[in-house]
Amino acid sequence: MILETIHSPADVKALPKEQLAPLCAELREFLVQSVSRTGGHLASNLGVVELTVAIHRVFDTASDRLVFDVGHQCYVHKALTGRQELFETLRQFGGLSGFPKPRESVHDAFIAGHASNSVSVALGMARARTLRHEHYSVLALIGDGALTGGLAYEGLNNAGASGEPLIVILNDNGMSINPNVGAVPTHLGRLRTKPAYYHFKKWYRGLFGAHPMENGLYRLSHRVKSSLKKAIWPGSTLFEDMGFTYLGPIDGHDLDRLIHVLEWARELDGPVVVHVNTVKGKGYPFAEQNPDRFHGIGPFDPETGLLKKSGGEDFSSVFGAALSACAAKDRRVCAITAAMADGTGLTGFAKEFPERFFDVGIAEGHAVAMAAGLAKQGMIPALAVYASFLQRGYDMLIHDVALLGLHVVLGVDRAGLVGADGETHHGCFDAMFLSQIPGFTVLCPSNFAELRHMVRQAVFSITGPVAVRYPRGGEGAFRDDTADSPAVCLRPGKDVTLLGCGIMVNHLLEAAELLARQGVEARVVKLNRISPLDYETLAEPLADTQTLLVAEDAFGAGCLGQRVTSILAEAGKAPRHVILKNLGKTFAPEGTVPQLEHSFGLDAAGIAEAVMKERDP
């Protein structure tokens, strides 16, 4: 096995040329077998095998800086940089991250998990290199999907004008970026990316000295060439008009050509875009035929491509079905997603109401602003978005939605701890920042029945902006529908009050049982609405509370527990003892949700233990 001999990029560089293709085949088999056991992002990684090998053949990522966009295509990179043996722990608690993490390796230049920032980050690194008079290459690897985000164009616009030596590798797997690809551009791309072409162009530039653009003859020939290219193939001018040298499109699975093009891009000593066409899921038929399903997948049988554990109903699918039911009753209801139709449960809505379904790509800020426009003109837009990605639309939530009090509905998916994707994907901020925005109503269902009820409330009963936030996965043991009241007491008790919202109430109820075995009577109070929140909402369920514990999978600063205790203190009803159970100031790593909850003391045992410590310090 060639792959077993690869312990660092130096080993990739040392391989004889004839062993590179077999290495790529072994990498694909390695990916399929590894991800089939742990789950993870498969199709995107299968598509960049040759590209990643070529990068490590040409560059040294210990000193050269390779910035991934999103980063779910970094598995091959990790396998080639000394982390093969860690793939058994991929995306597990204390194990190998599924995204680039500088803490793991010097070869990971920057953290990644959200889209469209790579060019901006890479430009900052390139400018730092220039200012510090250092010498290394800087690369940004960005997919066509990430180019739907406006930040990517802000970065490209500034990078092209900067003149900084910077290589942007556009990994185009046919999603949207360049519908112009066909016989003519492919032919021209092959001509431009042949070594003979590089050598001729380099020789021709050399005829006019170190600064050829200062020579009138060279400028004339350059203008003629550019005019002809624009006339024949206008699709390449987007990047060139920004100031980049454009190379491509290139077959992303032709290893020899990739290596030659990357070597040429490195020599150009300026902003360069290398446009690479790849096949998502390349080499594994099930992933090639269904790349969306194999983008992020749980453990599966590599022989059949079938999941080892079939997924059942979850909060996302219930939200989508509930919104579809609302849309059937009112033609003003429409749905928006930011490239996550399946993940947010809107696939059924899209099929049933295609004219009222809008996928805006990876552009959450735009999605929020567009929702505001829809609402202003009389529609009822519902944006389903992962909590961690909603952060990217924060300014629009304030400026475009809240200031006008517009009736925009947010389905905040993956709220709270999410699991294996780690700190870039946990939804631990939305409960705080949404509650801080004036006029926002924030609802937290504990189960599927309450979610259906709250979606109807959000669409038809509540005015102004409203968010319904719910976790990833299924519901817990608590199944009663108590959504009509903003706060409800689920269990009486005189010794301590346990307060929470959403599915956290399952742990609170179990903790109350554990405490009862130790002679402690625990009251359990559930908040269905965390904003607006006032003393009138809290007065009855928290009456006579002397010891209060508030549990939540959010950060400590500005959390629900702080707000509740502040409200009680202002009313002169502050409990004598307050226990705040949350994430504190720590970003949660990868791991299953139960593992993470246990590590932060947010499971039933941790909550009960915190109460007993307070009673008997």
N, C-alpha and C positions, 0 to 999 in steps of 0.2 A: 504494500500500500504506500503510495507516494505521500498521501496526506499525513500519515503517521510520522513522516520525517520532517514535517513542517512545524517548527516551533517558534519561528519569527519571520518577519518579512525578508530577512537576509537569506533564509532558506528558499524563499520563492525566487529571489533574484539569482540564486546559485543553480537552480534547476536547468538542465538542458532544455532547449526549446521544444524538443519532441515530447517532453513529459508534461507540458502545460495543458494540453487537451485532456489527457487522462486525469490530471489533477482536477480539472473542472468537473469531469464526470464523477469523480470520487466525492467532491464537495457536494454535488447535488444529492447523491445517495446519502451522504452524512446528514444533510439538512432534513431530508424526508424522514430518515430513521429517528433523528433526535427530536424533531418537532412532533412526530407522531406519538412520542412518549410523554412529552411535557406540555404540548400545546404551544402556540406562538404564532408569529407572522411567517408564513411559508412562501406564498406566491411571490411576494415582493423580493424575497431573498433569492429565490430560484432565478429570477429575471436578471440579477446583477452579478452572477457568478463570474463570467468572463471579464466584465467591467472591473470588478474588485481585484481580480488577479492581475489585470493590466495595470491598475493603479499601483499595486504593490510591486510590480515589476519595474515601474518607472520612477516612483517616488519612495521616500523614506518617511513613513508617518510618525516616526519617533521625533523627527525634527520638522519635516514638512507638515503643514496643518490641513487635515481633511475634515471638513465640517459637513456632517450629514444633515439633511432636511427631514424632519419628522424622526428619522433614525430607525424605523422598523425594518430597513434593508441592510442592517449592519452585521448580520449574523456571519456572513462570509468573512468580513473584515475581522470579526472577533476570532473566528476559527484560524485565521492566518497570523494572528498576533499573540499566539501562546495561550489561548483559552479553550482549546478543543476539549480538554478533560473536564471543563466546568459545565459543558452543555447538559449534563445530567441534572444540573441544578437550575437550568434556565427558567427565569421568571418565578423562582421559588424563594421562600423566606431565607434570607442570608445567602442567596445564591447569585448566579450570573444574571445581570439585568438584560432585558430584551431591547434596551436602547443604549446608545453610547454614553458612557459615564467616565469622566476623567479620573475619578477615584479608583476605577478598576485598572486602568492602563494608561501609560504615557502615549499610546497610539490613539486614544480617544481624545480628540482635540477639544471637544465642547459637548455639553449636555444637549440632548435632543429628545423631543417627545411631541412638540407642537410644530405645525407646518409654517413654511414661508419665510423663516428668519435667516436661513443659511447664508444668503448673499450678503446681508447686512453684517452678520457676525464675521464672515470671511473678510469683508472689506475692512472692518475694524482691525483684524489681525494683520492684514496687508499694510495698513497705514502704520500700525505699531512697528512692524518690521522695518519700514522705511525710516521712521523717526529714530529708531534705535540702531540704524545702520547695520542690520543683520541680513542674513542671506538664507532664505528658505522659500519654498513654494507654498502657496495657499490655494486650496481647492474647495469649492462648494458643490456638493452633490445634491441636486434638487430634481424632483419628479415633476411631470407635467401637471399632476393633481395639485401640488403645492403652488404651482403658478396661477391657480385661481385665486390665491390670496393676494390682496393688494400690497402687503408688506414686501412681497417678492419684487414687485415692480419699483417700489421705492428704492430697494437695494440695488436693483439692476440699473436704474436711472443714475444713481449716484456713483456706482462702481464704474460704469462705462465712461462717465465724464472725468473720473479721477485720474485715469491713465495708469493706475497702480497695476503691476503684474499680478494677475488674478485669473484663475481658471474656473469657470462655471461649467460643470458637467450637467447637461440637461438629459435626464433619463426619461425618455419618451416611450411609454409602453402603449401608445395608441389611444389614450383616453380623450384628449381634446386639443392639445396645444397646436398641432400642425396638420390640419386637414389637407394641406397642399401636397403631402407626400405622394409621389407617384413615379412614373417612369423617368420624366425629365429631371426632377430634383434628385432622384436616386442616382441617375447617371452622372449628373454634375457633382454630386457629393462624392462619388467614387473617384472621379477625376481629381477633385481637390484634395482628397485624402490619400493619394498614392505618394510614396516616398519621393518619386521622381519630381512630382509637382512641388513638394516642400523644398527640395534641393534647388530647383530652378528659381523658385520665388526668393529663396534666401540669397542665391547668387545674384539675381536681378536687383534686389534691394542693396546688396553690397556694392554694386557698381556705382551707386550714388552716395557712398560714404555712410557715416554713422547716423546722419539725419537726412534720409532720403526725401522726406516731405518738404525740405527746404529747397529742393531742386525742381525747377519748373517743368522739365521733361518728365520727371517721375510723377509729379502731381497730375500732369495731363494724362499720362497712360493709366494712372490710378482712377481718374474720373471716367475715362472711357470704359475701363473694365467694369467699374461699379455700375455705370449706366446700362451696359449690356446685361449684367447680371440681374438688375432690377427689372428690366424689360422681360427677361426670360423667366425669372423666378422671383416674384416680389415677396414671397413668403419669408425669405431670409433677412429682409431689411429691418425687421423689428429690432433685432439685437445690434445690427450694424449702425442703425440710426442713433442708438444709445451710446455708441462709441466702442463696441466690441468687435474684435475679429471673429467671424463666424466660421466654424468648421463643421460640416455635416450636410445631410444626415449620414450617420455611420451605422453599419450593422453592429449592434451591441453584442453580438455573439461571434464576431470575427475577431479572434484574439490578436492576430498579427496586426490587423489594421488598427485596432484600438491602441496597441502599444505604439505604433508609428505616430498616430494622431496625438496621443498624449505627449510624446517626446517633442513633437513639433509645437504643440501648445506651450510647453515649458520654455522653448527657445524664443517664442515670439516676444516675451518680455513686455507684456501689456495685458489689458483686459481681453479675455478670450472666452467664447462660448463654444463648447464641444457638444454638439447635438447627437445623442446616441439613441437609436431605436432598439428597444428590447421587447421581449415577449414575457409578460407576467406569468409566472408559473412554469417557465421553460424547463422541459425535460421530465416533467411529471404530469402525465396525461390528465389526471383528475384536476390538478391545479390549473393547467392550461385551459381546460374546458370550462372551469368555473372559478376564475381567479378571485371573484368577490368572496366566495365562501371560504377559500383558502387564504384570504388575506390575513385574517386573524382567526385561528381555529383552535379548538380544544384537542386533547389527545384523540388520535384516530388510528384506524387500521390501515397501514401503508399499502396493503395488498388490495383493499377495496375502496379506500378513501372515505369510509364511513366513520362517523364519530363513535367512539367507544361508549359514550354516555349521551343519549339523545336529549336534546333540550326540550323542556316543557314550557308551559306558560310562564311568562315573567312580567315584571312591571312595565317593560318597554312595549311588549305586545298588547298588554291590557290598555295602556295609554293610547296606542294607535287605534285599537278597536273602539274605545270610548270616544275618541275624536271623530272617527268615521260615523258613529251613531249621531253625534251632534251635527255633522255636516249633512247627513241625510235629512235632518229636521230643518236646517236653516242654510240657504244657499250663500249666505255671507261668510260662512266658516271656510277657511282655507288653511293649508298646512305648508310649512317651510322647513327645509332641512339644509344643513351645510355638509353635503356629501355623506350623510349618514342615514339614508332612508331605511335601510334594513336594520341597522344598529339601534335606531330610535323607534322601531315598530311602525313605520309609516308606509311600508311596501303595499299593504292592503289599501290604504287611503289613496296612494298614487294610482292604483289600478281602478279603483271605484270612482274617483273624482280627478281624473288627470288634468282637467282644465283649472283645478283649484289647488294643484300641488306644484310646489316650486323647489327645486334643488339648485341652490346657488353656488355649489362647490365649496371649497374650503375657504369660506369668507364669512366668518361669524359676525363681524362688525357690519358688513353689508346686509346680512340677513336681518339683524335687529333694525337697521335703518329702513330697509324695505318694508318690514312689518309695520313700522310706524307710518309709512306712507299709505299702506293698505288700510290701516285703522283710521287714519285721518279722513279717508275718502269713503268710509262707511262699511268696510269689510271687518271680519273678526278673524285676524290672523293668529295662528298658533305656531310658534317656533319650537320644535323639538331639538334639543341640543344637549350634548354632554356637559355636565357641570364644569369640568376643567376647561372646556373650550369656550364656555360662555364668558369666561374671564376676558376673552379677546374682544368682547362687545360691550365692555363696561361703560365707556364714554357714551356710546349710543343709547344705552339704557337710560342714562341720565338726561342727555341733551335732546335726544330725538323722541323718547317715549315718555319719561316721567314729567318733564317740564310742561307738556301739554296734557298730561293725564290720560293718555291714549289707552284704549282697551286692547292691549296686546297680551296674549296668553303665552307663557313660557312653560314648556314641558321640560323640566330640568332633570335630565336622565343621569344615571351614575352619580347621584349625590352621595356624599360621604366616602368612606373607604371603598375602593374598587377592587383591589387585589393585585394581580400579577404584573400589571403594567407599571406599577410603582409611583414615585412621587410626582411625575409629570401628569398623571392621569387621575389621581385621587381628587374627589370633588369636595374639598374641605374649606373652601372659601365662600361659596355662593350664599350659604345661609347668612353669613355676616354681611357681605356687600349688598345683597338684595334687601335685607332688612334695614339697611342704612339709607336707602333711597326713599325720599318722601313719596307717599302715595302708593307704594307697592304693597300688595297683599301677597303673603307667602304662605302656602298651604303644605302640610306634610302628612300624607297618608301613611297608615301603618300596614295596610293590606290592600288586596285587589279591589274589594268592595268599596273601601273608602276612596281609592284612586278614581274609580268610575264616578262616584258621587262628587268628588272634588273637581273633576274635569267638567262635569255638567254645571257645577257652581261657577267655575272660572269662566266658562263660555257664556252662560245665560243669566247668571244672577249678580255677579260682582262687576262693578264698574271700575274703570281705570286699569292700570297694569297689574297683572296677577301672575304669580309663578306657582306651579305645582311641582315640588321636588320629591324625587323618589329614587331608591337605590337600584343598583344592578342586581339582577337575579330574581328569585322568588320570594314569596311572603313567608312569615314565620307562623308560630302557633296561634297568635292572636288574630282572630278572624271577625270579631264583631264590628259592625258599622256604627261608629260613634261620630261621624264626620259633621253632624249638624251643629255641634257645639264647638266653640273655639278652644275650650279646655274641658277635660272630663276626668273624674276620679274613677279609676278602674278597680281600685282595691282600697278599703279603709285601713287605717293604722294610726296609732297615736305616738309612736316612739320616733319615727323618722319618716320624711317624705322623699320619695324618689321621683324625680321629674325628668321627662324626656319627650322626644317627638319621633315620628316615623317608626321604623322597625326597631329602634332602640328600646321601645316599650317591651319587646319580647324578653330582653335581658333584664329589664327592671322587674318584670313580673316573676321571672325565675329567681332573681336575687331576693325578692320579697319572700319567696318560699324558703330559700336557704336561711334567711334571717329568722324566719318563724321557727325553724328547728333549733335556733339558739335563743329563743325566747324574746325576739325583737319583733314588734308589730310595725310593719312598714306600709305606709300609704303609697300608692302608685298613681301619679297624675300624668296624663298625656295631653300635650298641646297639639291641637290640630292646625292651629294658625300661630305662626311665630312672628308675624308682622301683618297689621299693626298689633302691638302688644301693650297693654295698660294694666293698671291696678285692678280695674273692674273685672278684667278677664281672670286675674289670678286670685282675687280676694277669697272667693268661696272655696275653690279646691285646695288652696294653701292655708286656709284659716287655722290659726293656733299652731302653725308649724314652728318648732324650735330647732330642729335639725333638718337641713335641706341638702340633698345631693342632686346635682344636675349632671346627667351623663349625655355626651354628644361626641360624634366623630368629626370634630372640627378643631381648629386651632384655638388657643386660649384667649388671645387678644380680641375683644369685641364679641365674644361668643354669647350664646343664649344664656348660659349661667350667669355671666356678668350682667347682662341686661335685666334678667329676672331679679337678681339680688339688689340691683340699683333701684328698680321700680319699687320693690318692697321697702327699701331703706328710705326712699323719698316719702313714702306713705307712713313712715314710722312703724312699720311692721317687719323689720328685718329679723330673720331667724338668729338665734344665739350662735348656731354652728352652721357653717356653709362648706360643703365639699364640692369642688368643681372637678369632674372627671372628663378630660378631653385630651387632645394631642399635645397640649402645652405649646412649645415653640419648635417642635420637632417635625420635620417632613417624614411621612411614613414611607418605608421602603417597599420593595416587592414582597409578595406573600399572599396567602389566602386571607380572606377577610376574618375568619375565626382566629387565625394566627396573629394577625395584626391587632385585633380587638383584645386578645389575651395579653399581648406584649404591652399594650397601653392601659391595661386594667379596665377595659370597657366591656368585658364579658360579665356574666352573672357572678362568677366567683370573685372577680376583681372588684365589682361594685359592692358585694356583700362584705368583702375584706376591708374595704375603705370605711364602711359604716362601723364595723366592729373596732377598727383602730381609733376612730373618732370617739367612740363610747368608752374605750379602755386604752388610752394612749400609753 
